[in-house]
Amino acid sequence: MSSKKHTIIVSKRAVSMMRNHACFLANVSKEAANEFVDLFRNKIKALEFMPQRNPYLNHSELPQNKYRKLVIKKRYIVIYQIKRNNVYVDYIVDSRQDYGWIL
């Protein structure tokens, strides 16, 4: 495991997904939506160091050991991959919904 700093690159798709989750929450509570966004930013930023600490997202239709998953608040999954010194955040999904489309 490396302790060097990685560069975090969040895809436009992942930003849009996070925004959609936050907008849904904002319908109930703007404060909850702001806390949600802050939590995600902090958790994703923490991937700068030791992004390997999270398990692989293994599925028979995915290349083995390509994507890792970071579970937040027991229901949201940040799906990312590590390439050299970069961490690419590709998706942010709600585990309560069908996200098999990414496969």
C-alpha positions as CSV (number, residue, x, y, z in Angstrom):
1,M,0.0,0.0,0.0
2,S,1.2,3.4,-1.0
3,S,1.0,6.5,1.2
4,K,1.7,8.9,-1.6
5,K,-0.9,11.3,-2.7
6,H,-3.2,10.4,-5.7
7,T,-4.9,12.9,-7.9
8,I,-8.7,12.6,-7.8
9,I,-10.6,13.0,-11.1
10,V,-14.4,13.0,-10.8
11,S,-16.2,12.3,-14.1
12,K,-19.0,14.7,-15.2
13,R,-21.3,11.7,-15.0
14,A,-20.4,11.2,-11.3
15,V,-20.9,14.9,-10.5
16,S,-24.3,14.8,-12.2
17,M,-25.3,11.6,-10.2
18,M,-24.2,13.3,-6.9
19,R,-26.2,16.4,-7.9
20,N,-29.3,14.3,-8.6
21,H,-29.1,12.6,-5.2
22,A,-28.6,15.9,-3.5
23,C,-31.6,17.5,-5.3
24,F,-33.8,14.6,-4.3
25,L,-32.7,15.1,-0.7
26,A,-33.2,18.9,-0.9
27,N,-36.9,18.2,-1.5
28,V,-37.0,16.9,2.1
29,S,-34.3,19.1,3.7
30,K,-31.9,21.5,2.2
31,E,-29.7,21.1,5.3
32,A,-29.6,17.3,4.7
33,A,-28.7,17.9,1.0
34,N,-25.8,20.2,2.0
35,E,-24.5,17.7,4.6
36,F,-24.8,14.9,1.9
37,V,-22.7,16.9,-0.6
38,D,-20.1,17.8,2.1
39,L,-19.8,14.2,3.2
40,F,-19.3,13.0,-0.3
41,R,-16.7,15.6,-1.0
42,N,-14.8,14.7,2.1
43,K,-15.0,10.9,1.5
44,I,-13.9,11.3,-2.1
45,K,-11.1,13.7,-1.1
46,A,-9.9,11.1,1.4
47,L,-9.2,8.7,-1.6
48,E,-6.1,10.8,-2.2
49,F,-4.3,8.6,0.3
50,M,-4.6,4.8,0.2
51,P,-7.5,4.5,-2.3
52,Q,-6.6,0.7,-2.3
53,R,-8.2,0.4,1.2
54,N,-11.7,-0.2,-0.3
55,P,-12.7,-3.5,-1.7
56,Y,-13.1,-4.3,-5.4
57,L,-16.5,-4.2,-7.0
58,N,-16.5,-7.7,-8.4
59,H,-19.2,-8.8,-10.8
60,S,-19.0,-11.5,-13.5
61,E,-19.7,-8.9,-16.2
62,L,-17.0,-6.5,-15.1
63,P,-13.2,-6.9,-15.7
64,Q,-11.9,-8.5,-12.6
65,N,-10.3,-6.1,-10.1
66,K,-11.0,-3.0,-12.2
67,Y,-13.4,-1.0,-10.0
68,R,-13.4,-0.4,-6.3
69,K,-16.3,0.7,-4.2
70,L,-16.6,3.1,-1.4
71,V,-19.9,2.8,0.6
72,I,-21.2,5.9,2.2
73,K,-24.1,6.0,4.6
74,K,-24.9,2.3,4.0
75,R,-26.7,3.1,0.7
76,Y,-24.5,5.2,-1.6
77,I,-21.7,3.6,-3.5
78,V,-18.8,5.6,-5.1
79,I,-17.4,3.5,-7.9
80,Y,-13.9,4.3,-8.9
81,Q,-10.7,2.9,-10.4
82,I,-7.1,3.6,-9.8
83,K,-4.6,4.1,-12.6
84,R,-1.1,4.9,-11.6
85,N,-1.3,8.0,-9.3
86,N,-4.9,8.9,-10.4
87,V,-8.2,7.9,-8.9
88,Y,-11.1,8.1,-11.4
89,V,-14.5,8.4,-9.8
90,D,-16.8,7.1,-12.5
91,Y,-20.2,6.6,-10.7
92,I,-22.1,7.5,-7.6
93,V,-25.1,5.2,-7.2
94,D,-27.9,4.5,-4.7
95,S,-27.6,0.8,-3.8
96,R,-31.4,0.7,-3.2
97,Q,-31.9,1.2,-6.9
98,D,-31.0,-1.1,-9.8
99,Y,-27.5,0.0,-11.0
100,G,-26.9,-3.0,-13.1
101,W,-26.9,-0.7,-16.2
102,I,-23.3,0.2,-15.5
103,L,-22.3,-3.3,-16.1
